[in-house]
Amino acid sequence: MVFNQNPHVAVNTTLRVPLYYSGLDTVARVSREGAAPTAVTLARDWSLELPLAMPPNSFTWVVFE
């Protein structure tokens, strides 16, 4: 879950999400806010780059399978 607590500024950034201890090996299925999952290839260090664009004072959640 990611929360943009600033009431005046939108966020447009990329988060690096480490998934080493998740048990995922080469591919992760990523689902945002309950949408259909998409397959994403993990980097060599078992992480992925998650682009985020959030309006002010909002939150979102992501599920990794």
N, C-alpha and C positions, 0 to 999 in steps of 0.2 A: 504494500500500500504506500502511495506517495501523496503527500499533502502540500499544496501551495498555500501557505498561510498569509501571504502578502495580499491585502485587499485592493492594491492599486497596480500591481505589476504582473503581467503574464510571464510564464516560464516557457522557454524554448531551449532545451538542452538535451544532452545525451548522458545517460547513466550507464556505467560499467557495472554489470551484475555478476559477481563471482558465484559459480554454481559447482565448485569443486566437491563439496560435501553433499550435494543433492543426489548423487548416484547416476546422474546423466553423463553420458560418455561423449558422443560426438554431435548429437542432434537433440534439441529441446523443442517441444511444442509450446508455443506462447499464446496465451489467451488473455485479451484485455477486456475487463468488465463483463465477462461471461460470453464474449463473442466466440465465433468458431476459431479454434486454434490454428496457427500457422507454424510450419517447421522452420527452425532457425539453426544453422550450423554453429557450433561452439568454437571459440578460438582455442589455440593450443593449450592455454592455461585454464580451460574449462569455464570461460566467462563469455558474456555476450554484451553487445552494445544495444541499449534500449533507448530509442529516441522518444522524447517527451515534449508535448506542446500542451500546456495547461493554462486555462484562463485564471484570473485572480481569484483567490479564496475558493479553490476547488480541490478535489481529490480524485484519485484513480487507483485501481488495483490491477495486478497482473498475476496470472497463474502460470507456473512453469511445470510441464509434465515431461 
